[in-house]
Structures are given as structure tokens and as C-alpha cells.
Amino acid sequence: MNTPKQLGIWMDHSVANLIDIKAKEKSQTILSEFTSDTKEEALEKSESLMHNKRQQLQGAYYKTIAEEILKYNHVLLFGPTNAKTELNNFLNKDLHFKEIQIDVASADKMSDNEKDAFVKRHFVK
């Protein structure tokens, strides 16, 4: 029987911490390129441009996370904002993720140790 490859992702709209509790190295971080500076710069030109820029950069952010998710067969998305739900919806539209079990849970801001413990508790269940 294959050993399940499990990944926890604590995320909001600006950062995603990928936590593989069985990995030897420290958790990986993926940053969104849609920062407050990008938002201000786009807003100076037009609100429509800002919304388009946000959609484009959020899509790229979710795609980068999705590429990492493909390496696992059970994933937990958690965090304080609705970014986890947006990513889950993004993944549900792609058949590549059909065989991957994806769980979504709400969580507040957490320290790295709290994130690790949250992921361990989830996958022990």
C-alpha cells in the first residue's frame, strides 16, 4: 500500500505556508505578487485595472500553489481568509486534482509551531 503524501497549506491572499510534516526540510513559502504597492500603483491608473491586475496575480499565485499540490494525495487548506476556498474552487475546475483529497478548514493567524500542530492533528484523525 502506498504511504499517503499529506500536505497542509496555511494561506491568506498574500502568503501560503506549505507544511509537509514528513519532510526533512522546513516548510516552503509562496508569496503572492499582488501586494499593497501593486494595488496602489494600479489604482492610480484606474479601479478596473486594479481589479484585473488582482485577478491575474491571484490566478498566478493559485497556479503556483496548485503545482505543489500535484505532488500529494491528501491536502489540507486552512487559514483566516476565504483564500483557501477560492483556491479549492480553482482546483475543482481542473481534472488534474480529481484524485487528490482536499480538506478545507478555518483557522486564525498562527505561529509556525501552531500551524505544524494543526496539520499533525488533522492528519492523525
DSSP file (Angstrom, degrees, kcal/mol; ACC not computed):
  #  RESIDUE AA STRUCTURE BP1 BP2  ACC     N-H-->O    O-->H-N    N-H-->O    O-->H-N    TCO  KAPPA ALPHA  PHI   PSI    X-CA   Y-CA   Z-CA
    1    1 A M              0   0    0      0, 0.0     2,-0.2     0, 0.0     0, 0.0   0.000 360.0 360.0 360.0 138.6    0.0    0.0    0.0
    2    2 A N        -     0   0    0      1,-0.1     3,-0.0     3,-0.0     0, 0.0  -0.465 360.0-118.1 -71.9 140.6    1.3    3.5   -0.8
    3    3 A T        -     0   0    0     -2,-0.2     2,-0.1     1,-0.1    -1,-0.1  -0.652  37.6-110.9 -75.0 130.1    2.1    5.8    2.0
    4    4 A P        -     0   0    0      0, 0.0     2,-0.7     0, 0.0    -1,-0.1  -0.399  20.9-140.8 -66.0 137.2   -0.2    8.8    1.8
    5    5 A K        -     0   0    0     -2,-0.1    68,-2.1     2,-0.0    69,-1.6  -0.888  27.5-170.4 -98.7 113.0    1.6   12.0    0.9
    6    6 A Q  E     -a   74   0A   0     -2,-0.7     2,-0.4    66,-0.2    16,-0.3  -0.850  11.0-176.9-114.5 140.9    0.0   14.7    3.0
    7    7 A L  E     -a   75   0A   0     67,-2.1    69,-2.8    -2,-0.4     2,-0.4  -0.999  11.4-158.0-137.9 133.0    0.4   18.5    2.8
    8    8 A G  E     -aB  76  19A   0     11,-2.9    11,-3.9    -2,-0.4     2,-0.5  -0.914   9.2-165.5-106.3 138.6   -1.1   21.3    4.9
    9    9 A I  E     -aB  77  18A   0     67,-3.2    69,-2.9    -2,-0.4     2,-0.6  -0.928   5.6-167.3-128.4 108.2   -1.3   24.8    3.5
   10   10 A W  E     +aB  78  17A   0      7,-2.0     7,-3.2    -2,-0.5     2,-0.3  -0.828  31.9 162.9 -87.5 127.2   -1.9   27.7    5.8
   11   11 A M  E     + B   0  16A   0     67,-2.3    70,-0.6    -2,-0.6    73,-0.3  -0.987  31.6 173.0-148.9 154.2   -2.8   30.6    3.5
   12   12 A D        -     0   0    0      3,-2.0    66,-0.0    -2,-0.3    -2,-0.0  -0.686  61.8 -76.0-134.6-163.8   -4.3   34.0    3.0
   13   13 A H  S    S+     0   0    0     -2,-0.2    21,-0.2     1,-0.2     3,-0.1   0.613 127.7  38.1 -76.2  -8.7   -4.3   36.2   -0.1
   14   14 A S  S    S+     0   0    0      1,-0.3    18,-2.8    17,-0.1     2,-0.3   0.708 119.7  22.4-112.8 -25.1   -0.6   37.2    0.3
   15   15 A V  E     - C   0  31A   0     16,-0.2    -3,-2.0     2,-0.0     2,-0.4  -0.998  51.2-161.6-147.6 146.4    1.3   34.2    1.6
   16   16 A A  E     -BC  11  30A   0     14,-2.5    14,-2.7    -2,-0.3     2,-0.6  -0.994   8.4-158.1-128.6 125.7    1.0   30.4    1.6
   17   17 A N  E     -BC  10  29A   0     -7,-3.2    -7,-2.0    -2,-0.4     2,-0.6  -0.918  11.1-152.9-103.0 116.0    3.0   28.2    4.0
   18   18 A L  E     -BC   9  28A   0     10,-3.2    10,-1.2    -2,-0.6     2,-0.6  -0.799  12.0-167.7 -92.4 121.7    3.3   24.6    2.7
   19   19 A I  E     +B    8   0A   0    -11,-3.9   -11,-2.9    -2,-0.6     2,-0.7  -0.915  15.5 175.8-120.0 107.3    3.7   22.2    5.6
   20   20 A D    >   -     0   0    0     -2,-0.6     3,-1.5   -13,-0.2   -13,-0.1  -0.918  13.6-164.2-106.0 103.4    4.7   18.6    4.9
   21   21 A I  T 3  S+     0   0    0     -2,-0.7    -1,-0.1     1,-0.3   -14,-0.1   0.676  87.3  51.7 -68.3 -15.5    5.1   17.1    8.3
   22   22 A K  T 3  S+     0   0    0    -16,-0.3    -1,-0.3    -3,-0.1     2,-0.1   0.549  88.7 101.5 -94.5  -8.1    7.1   14.2    7.0
   23   23 A A    <   -     0   0    0     -3,-1.5     4,-0.1     1,-0.1    -3,-0.0  -0.447  67.2-142.4 -77.1 149.9    9.6   16.3    5.0
   24   24 A K  S    S+     0   0    0     -2,-0.1    -1,-0.1     2,-0.1     2,-0.1   0.828  78.8  72.3 -79.3 -33.6   13.0   16.8    6.5
   25   25 A E  S    S-     0   0    0      1,-0.1    -5,-0.2    -5,-0.0     3,-0.1  -0.351  94.8 -88.1 -84.6 165.3   13.3   20.5    5.3
   26   26 A K        -     0   0    0      1,-0.1    -1,-0.1    -2,-0.1    -2,-0.1  -0.234  59.7 -79.5 -65.5 157.1   11.5   23.5    6.7
   27   27 A S        -     0   0    0      1,-0.1     2,-0.2    -4,-0.1    -8,-0.2  -0.223  47.9-118.3 -61.0 149.8    8.1   24.4    5.2
   28   28 A Q  E     -C   18   0A   0    -10,-1.2   -10,-3.2    -3,-0.1     2,-0.4  -0.604  21.4-148.3 -89.8 148.4    8.0   26.2    1.9
   29   29 A T  E     -C   17   0A   0     -2,-0.2     2,-0.5   -12,-0.2   -12,-0.2  -0.971   8.0-167.1-121.2 133.6    6.6   29.7    1.5
   30   30 A I  E     -C   16   0A   0    -14,-2.7   -14,-2.5    -2,-0.4     2,-0.4  -0.982  11.8-155.3-118.5 128.3    4.9   31.0   -1.6
   31   31 A L  E     -C   15   0A   0     -2,-0.5     2,-0.2   -16,-0.2   -16,-0.2  -0.830  13.7-127.0-105.9 140.4    4.2   34.7   -1.9
   32   32 A S        -     0   0    0    -18,-2.8    26,-0.1    -2,-0.4    25,-0.0  -0.599  10.0-143.1 -77.7 144.1    1.5   36.5   -3.9
   33   33 A E  S    S+     0   0    0     24,-0.3     2,-1.4    -2,-0.2     5,-0.1   0.525  79.6  95.9 -85.2  -5.4    2.8   39.2   -6.2
   34   34 A F        +     0   0    0    -21,-0.2     2,-0.2    23,-0.1    -2,-0.1  -0.688  58.4 163.2 -86.9  91.2   -0.3   41.2   -5.6
   35   35 A T     >  -     0   0    0     -2,-1.4     4,-2.4     1,-0.1     5,-0.1  -0.455  56.4 -99.3-101.2 174.6    1.0   43.5   -2.8
   36   36 A S  H  > S+     0   0    0      1,-0.2     4,-2.5     2,-0.2     5,-0.2   0.848 125.3  54.7 -64.3 -32.2   -0.3   46.7   -1.4
   37   37 A D  H  > S+     0   0    0      2,-0.2     4,-2.5     1,-0.2    -1,-0.2   0.917 108.2  47.9 -65.3 -42.8    2.2   48.5   -3.6
   38   38 A T  H  > S+     0   0    0      2,-0.2     4,-2.4     1,-0.2     5,-0.2   0.910 112.0  50.8 -62.6 -42.0    0.9   46.8   -6.7
   39   39 A K  H  X S+     0   0    0     -4,-2.4     4,-2.6     2,-0.2    -2,-0.2   0.933 111.8  45.9 -61.6 -47.7   -2.6   47.7   -5.6
   40   40 A E  H  X S+     0   0    0     -4,-2.5     4,-1.7     1,-0.2    -2,-0.2   0.910 112.2  51.4 -62.7 -42.9   -1.8   51.3   -5.1
   41   41 A E  H  X S+     0   0    0     -4,-2.5     4,-0.6     1,-0.2    -1,-0.2   0.914 114.1  43.1 -61.3 -44.1    0.1   51.6   -8.4
   42   42 A A  H >X S+     0   0    0     -4,-2.4     4,-2.4     1,-0.2     3,-0.8   0.873 110.1  56.5 -70.6 -37.3   -2.8   50.0  -10.3
   43   43 A L  H 3< S+     0   0    0     -4,-2.6    -1,-0.2     1,-0.2    -2,-0.2   0.821  97.1  63.6 -65.0 -30.3   -5.4   52.1   -8.5
   44   44 A E  H 3< S+     0   0    0     -4,-1.7    -1,-0.2    -5,-0.2    -2,-0.2   0.831 110.8  38.8 -61.4 -30.7   -3.6   55.3   -9.6
   45   45 A K  H << S-     0   0    0     -3,-0.8     2,-0.3    -4,-0.6    -2,-0.2   0.931 134.1 -42.9 -85.5 -52.4   -4.4   54.4  -13.2
   46   46 A S     X  -     0   0    0     -4,-2.4     4,-1.8     1,-0.1    -1,-0.3  -0.931  37.8-119.9-173.4 155.1   -7.9   53.0  -12.7
   47   47 A E  H  > S+     0   0    0     -2,-0.3     4,-2.3     2,-0.2     5,-0.2   0.874 114.6  55.6 -68.1 -37.1  -10.0   50.8  -10.4
   48   48 A S  H  > S+     0   0    0      1,-0.2     4,-2.4     2,-0.2    -1,-0.2   0.916 106.8  49.9 -61.3 -43.8  -10.8   48.5  -13.3
   49   49 A L  H  > S+     0   0    0      1,-0.2     4,-2.8     2,-0.2    -1,-0.2   0.901 108.6  53.4 -61.2 -41.1   -7.1   48.0  -14.0
   50   50 A M  H  X S+     0   0    0     -4,-1.8     4,-2.6    -8,-0.3    -2,-0.2   0.919 109.6  47.3 -61.3 -44.2   -6.5   47.2  -10.3
   51   51 A H  H  X S+     0   0    0     -4,-2.3     4,-2.5     2,-0.2    -1,-0.2   0.909 113.6  47.8 -64.4 -41.8   -9.2   44.5  -10.3
   52   52 A N  H  X S+     0   0    0     -4,-2.4     4,-2.5     2,-0.2    -2,-0.2   0.919 112.3  49.3 -63.6 -42.9   -7.8   43.0  -13.5
   53   53 A K  H  X S+     0   0    0     -4,-2.8     4,-2.7     2,-0.2     5,-0.3   0.915 111.0  50.2 -62.1 -43.7   -4.3   43.0  -12.0
   54   54 A R  H  X S+     0   0    0     -4,-2.6     4,-2.9     2,-0.2     5,-0.3   0.931 111.5  47.8 -61.9 -45.8   -5.5   41.4   -8.8
   55   55 A Q  H  X S+     0   0    0     -4,-2.5     4,-2.2     1,-0.2    -2,-0.2   0.920 113.6  47.9 -60.8 -43.7   -7.3   38.6  -10.7
   56   56 A Q  H  X S+     0   0    0     -4,-2.5     4,-1.8     2,-0.2    -2,-0.2   0.936 116.5  41.6 -63.3 -47.7   -4.3   38.0  -12.9
   57   57 A L  H  X S+     0   0    0     -4,-2.7     4,-2.2     2,-0.2   -24,-0.3   0.855 113.8  51.8 -73.4 -34.5   -1.8   37.9  -10.0
   58   58 A Q  H  X S+     0   0    0     -4,-2.9     4,-2.8    -5,-0.3     5,-0.2   0.902 108.9  52.3 -66.1 -39.3   -4.1   35.9   -7.7
   59   59 A G  H  X S+     0   0    0     -4,-2.2     4,-2.2    -5,-0.3    -2,-0.2   0.908 110.4  47.2 -60.7 -42.4   -4.5   33.3  -10.6
   60   60 A A  H  X S+     0   0    0     -4,-1.8     4,-2.1     2,-0.2    -1,-0.2   0.890 111.8  51.6 -65.8 -39.6   -0.7   33.0  -10.9
   61   61 A Y  H  X S+     0   0    0     -4,-2.2     4,-1.9     2,-0.2    -2,-0.2   0.934 112.1  45.4 -61.2 -48.9   -0.5   32.7   -7.1
   62   62 A Y  H  X S+     0   0    0     -4,-2.8     4,-2.7     1,-0.2    -2,-0.2   0.872 111.0  53.8 -65.0 -36.7   -3.1   29.9   -7.0
   63   63 A K  H  X S+     0   0    0     -4,-2.2     4,-1.9    -5,-0.2    -1,-0.2   0.897 107.2  51.0 -65.4 -39.5   -1.4   28.2  -10.0
   64   64 A T  H  X S+     0   0    0     -4,-2.1     4,-1.0     2,-0.2    -1,-0.2   0.912 113.2  45.2 -63.0 -43.0    2.0   28.1   -8.2
   65   65 A I  H >X S+     0   0    0     -4,-1.9     4,-2.0     1,-0.2     3,-0.6   0.914 109.7  56.1 -65.1 -42.6    0.4   26.6   -5.2
   66   66 A A  H 3X S+     0   0    0     -4,-2.7     4,-1.6     1,-0.2    -2,-0.2   0.860 100.2  58.8 -59.6 -37.7   -1.5   24.1   -7.4
   67   67 A E  H 3< S+     0   0    0     -4,-1.9    -1,-0.2     1,-0.2     4,-0.2   0.865 108.5  45.6 -61.1 -35.7    1.7   22.9   -8.9
   68   68 A E  H X< S+     0   0    0     -4,-1.0     3,-1.6    -3,-0.6    -1,-0.2   0.873 106.5  59.1 -72.8 -37.8    3.0   21.9   -5.5
   69   69 A I  H >< S+     0   0    0     -4,-2.0     3,-2.3     1,-0.3    -2,-0.2   0.826  90.8  70.8 -61.3 -32.3   -0.3   20.2   -4.6
   70   70 A L  T 3< S+     0   0    0     -4,-1.6    -1,-0.3     1,-0.3    -2,-0.2   0.696  88.9  63.8 -59.4 -18.3    0.0   17.8   -7.5
   71   71 A K  T <  S+     0   0    0     -3,-1.6    -1,-0.3    -4,-0.2     2,-0.2   0.479 101.6  60.2 -83.1  -2.2    2.9   16.1   -5.6
   72   72 A Y    <   -     0   0    0     -3,-2.3   -66,-0.2    -4,-0.1     3,-0.1  -0.777  61.2-153.5-125.0 164.1    0.5   15.0   -2.8
   73   73 A N  S    S+     0   0    0    -68,-2.1    28,-2.1     1,-0.3     2,-0.3   0.453  87.0  38.7-116.9  -3.0   -2.7   12.9   -2.5
   74   74 A H  E     -ad   6 101A   0    -69,-1.6   -67,-2.1    26,-0.2     2,-0.4  -0.925  69.3-179.9-147.1 121.7   -4.2   14.5    0.6
   75   75 A V  E     -ad   7 102A   0     26,-3.2    28,-3.1    -2,-0.3     2,-0.5  -0.960  16.8-156.3-129.0 138.6   -4.2   18.2    1.2
   76   76 A L  E     -ad   8 103A   0    -69,-2.8   -67,-3.2    -2,-0.4     2,-0.5  -0.967   8.9-164.4-112.1 120.9   -5.5   20.5    4.0
   77   77 A L  E     +ad   9 104A   0     26,-3.3    28,-2.6    -2,-0.5     2,-0.3  -0.922  24.0 157.1-102.1 124.5   -6.2   24.1    3.1
   78   78 A F  E     +ad  10 105A   0    -69,-2.9   -67,-2.3    -2,-0.5    28,-0.2  -0.989   4.0 111.7-147.5 156.5   -6.5   26.3    6.2
   79   79 A G  E     - d   0 106A   0     26,-1.0    28,-1.5    -2,-0.3   -67,-0.1  -0.922  65.7 -81.0 159.5 177.1   -6.2   29.9    7.2
   80   80 A P  S    S+     0   0    0      0, 0.0     2,-0.2     0, 0.0   -68,-0.1   0.642  99.4  55.1 -84.8 -16.2   -8.1   33.1    8.3
   81   81 A T  S >  S-     0   0    0    -70,-0.6     3,-0.7    27,-0.1     4,-0.2  -0.476  92.1-101.5-110.5-178.7   -9.4   34.4    4.9
   82   82 A N  T 3> S+     0   0    0      1,-0.2     4,-2.3    -2,-0.2     3,-0.3   0.328  94.4 101.2 -85.2   9.7  -11.5   33.0    2.1
   83   83 A A  H 3> S+     0   0    0      1,-0.2     4,-2.7     2,-0.2    -1,-0.2   0.869  77.3  57.0 -59.1 -36.9   -8.3   32.4    0.0
   84   84 A K  H <> S+     0   0    0     -3,-0.7     4,-2.1   -73,-0.3    -1,-0.2   0.889 108.7  45.4 -62.9 -38.8   -8.5   28.7    0.9
   85   85 A T  H  > S+     0   0    0     -3,-0.3     4,-2.5    -4,-0.2    -2,-0.2   0.891 111.7  52.1 -71.1 -40.5  -12.0   28.4   -0.5
   86   86 A E  H  X S+     0   0    0     -4,-2.3     4,-2.2     2,-0.2    -2,-0.2   0.915 111.3  47.3 -60.9 -43.1  -11.0   30.4   -3.6
   87   87 A L  H  X S+     0   0    0     -4,-2.7     4,-2.6     2,-0.2    -2,-0.2   0.921 110.2  52.5 -64.6 -43.1   -8.1   28.0   -4.1
   88   88 A N  H  X S+     0   0    0     -4,-2.1     4,-2.3     1,-0.2    -2,-0.2   0.915 110.6  47.5 -59.0 -43.5  -10.3   25.0   -3.6
   89   89 A N  H  X S+     0   0    0     -4,-2.5     4,-0.9     2,-0.2    -1,-0.2   0.895 110.6  52.6 -63.4 -40.2  -12.7   26.3   -6.2
   90   90 A F  H >< S+     0   0    0     -4,-2.2     3,-0.5     1,-0.2    -2,-0.2   0.907 112.2  45.4 -59.4 -43.9   -9.8   26.9   -8.6
   91   91 A L  H >< S+     0   0    0     -4,-2.6     3,-1.7     1,-0.2     6,-0.4   0.853 104.4  61.7 -70.2 -36.2   -8.6   23.3   -8.1
   92   92 A N  H 3< S+     0   0    0     -4,-2.3    -1,-0.2     1,-0.3    -2,-0.2   0.728  97.6  59.4 -64.7 -21.0  -12.1   21.9   -8.5
   93   93 A K  T << S+     0   0    0     -4,-0.9     2,-0.5    -3,-0.5    -1,-0.3   0.574  96.2  73.7 -81.3  -9.6  -12.2   23.3  -12.1
   94   94 A D    X   -     0   0    0     -3,-1.7     3,-1.7    -4,-0.2     4,-0.1  -0.922  69.4-151.5-113.7 121.6   -9.1   21.2  -13.1
   95   95 A L  G >  S+     0   0    0     -2,-0.5     3,-1.5     1,-0.3     4,-0.3   0.662  89.0  78.3 -65.7 -16.2   -9.4   17.5  -13.6
   96   96 A H  G 3  S+     0   0    0      1,-0.3     3,-0.3     2,-0.1    -1,-0.3   0.754  95.9  48.2 -61.8 -22.3   -5.7   17.0  -12.5
   97   97 A F  G X  S+     0   0    0     -3,-1.7     3,-1.1    -6,-0.4    -1,-0.3   0.317  79.5 102.6-102.0   7.3   -6.9   17.4   -8.9
   98   98 A K  T <  S+     0   0    0     -3,-1.5    -1,-0.2     1,-0.3    -2,-0.1   0.849  84.5  44.8 -59.8 -37.6   -9.8   14.9   -9.1
   99   99 A E  T 3  S+     0   0    0     -4,-0.3     2,-0.5    -3,-0.3    -1,-0.3   0.475  94.7  93.4 -88.6  -2.7   -7.9   12.1   -7.4
  100  100 A I  S <  S-     0   0    0     -3,-1.1     2,-0.5   -26,-0.0   -26,-0.2  -0.806  73.7-134.3 -95.9 126.4   -6.5   14.4   -4.6
  101  101 A Q  E     -d   74   0A   0    -28,-2.1   -26,-3.2    -2,-0.5     2,-0.5  -0.683  25.6-168.7 -79.1 123.3   -8.5   14.6   -1.4
  102  102 A I  E     -d   75   0A   0     -2,-0.5     2,-0.3   -28,-0.2   -26,-0.2  -0.963   6.0-170.7-121.0 121.3   -8.7   18.3   -0.4
  103  103 A D  E     -d   76   0A   0    -28,-3.1   -26,-3.3    -2,-0.5     2,-0.4  -0.846   7.0-155.9-107.2 145.8  -10.0   19.4    3.0
  104  104 A V  E     +d   77   0A   0     -2,-0.3     2,-0.3   -28,-0.2   -26,-0.2  -0.987  17.2 170.2-124.8 131.3  -10.7   23.0    3.9
  105  105 A A  E     -d   78   0A   0    -28,-2.6   -26,-1.0    -2,-0.4     2,-0.3  -0.991  30.8-120.2-140.3 146.6  -10.7   24.3    7.4
  106  106 A S  E     +d   79   0A   0     -2,-0.3     2,-0.3   -28,-0.2   -24,-0.0  -0.615  37.7 165.1 -82.8 145.6  -10.9   27.8    9.1
  107  107 A A        -     0   0    0    -28,-1.5     3,-0.1    -2,-0.3     2,-0.0  -0.980  28.5-126.0-157.4 151.1   -8.0   28.9   11.3
  108  108 A D        -     0   0    0     -2,-0.3     2,-0.1     1,-0.2   -27,-0.1  -0.163  55.9 -59.3 -84.1-176.5   -6.8   32.1   12.8
  109  109 A K        -     0   0    0    -30,-0.1     2,-0.3   -29,-0.1    -1,-0.2  -0.453  69.1-174.3 -60.2 140.5   -3.3   33.6   12.5
  110  110 A M        -     0   0    0     -2,-0.1     2,-0.1    -3,-0.1    -3,-0.0  -0.957  27.2-114.1-141.2 155.1   -0.9   31.1   13.9
  111  111 A S     >  -     0   0    0     -2,-0.3     4,-2.3     1,-0.1     5,-0.2  -0.378  44.0-102.0 -76.3 168.3    2.8   30.7   14.8
  112  112 A D  H  > S+     0   0    0      1,-0.2     4,-2.4     2,-0.2     5,-0.2   0.902 124.5  51.0 -60.0 -41.2    4.8   28.1   12.8
  113  113 A N  H  > S+     0   0    0      1,-0.2     4,-2.3     2,-0.2    -1,-0.2   0.890 109.5  50.1 -64.6 -39.0    4.6   25.6   15.7
  114  114 A E  H  > S+     0   0    0      2,-0.2     4,-2.4     1,-0.2    -1,-0.2   0.889 110.1  50.8 -66.0 -38.6    0.8   26.1   15.9
  115  115 A K  H  X S+     0   0    0     -4,-2.3     4,-2.3     2,-0.2    -2,-0.2   0.934 110.7  48.8 -62.7 -46.3    0.5   25.5   12.1
  116  116 A D  H  X S+     0   0    0     -4,-2.4     4,-2.5     1,-0.2    -2,-0.2   0.923 112.8  47.6 -59.0 -45.5    2.6   22.3   12.4
  117  117 A A  H  X S+     0   0    0     -4,-2.3     4,-2.7     1,-0.2    -1,-0.2   0.886 110.0  53.0 -64.2 -39.8    0.4   21.0   15.3
  118  118 A F  H  X S+     0   0    0     -4,-2.4     4,-2.0     2,-0.2    -1,-0.2   0.915 111.6  45.8 -61.3 -44.6   -2.8   21.9   13.4
  119  119 A V  H  X S+     0   0    0     -4,-2.3     4,-2.2     2,-0.2    -2,-0.2   0.921 112.8  49.9 -66.2 -44.7   -1.6   19.9   10.4
  120  120 A K  H  X S+     0   0    0     -4,-2.5     4,-1.3     1,-0.2    -2,-0.2   0.926 111.6  48.7 -59.9 -45.8   -0.5   16.9   12.5
  121  121 A R  H  X S+     0   0    0     -4,-2.7     4,-1.1     1,-0.2    -1,-0.2   0.901 110.4  52.0 -61.1 -41.3   -3.8   16.8   14.4
  122  122 A H  H  < S+     0   0    0     -4,-2.0     3,-0.4     1,-0.2    -1,-0.2   0.922 112.7  42.6 -62.9 -45.3   -5.8   17.0   11.1
  123  123 A F  H  < S+     0   0    0     -4,-2.2    -1,-0.2     1,-0.2    -2,-0.2   0.642 106.2  62.2 -82.0 -13.2   -4.0   14.0    9.5
  124  124 A V  H  <        0   0    0     -4,-1.3    -1,-0.2     1,-0.2    -2,-0.2   0.789 360.0 360.0 -77.0 -27.9   -4.0   11.9   12.6
  125  125 A K     <        0   0    0     -4,-1.1    -1,-0.2    -3,-0.4    -2,-0.1   0.514 360.0 360.0 -54.0 360.0   -7.8   11.8   12.6
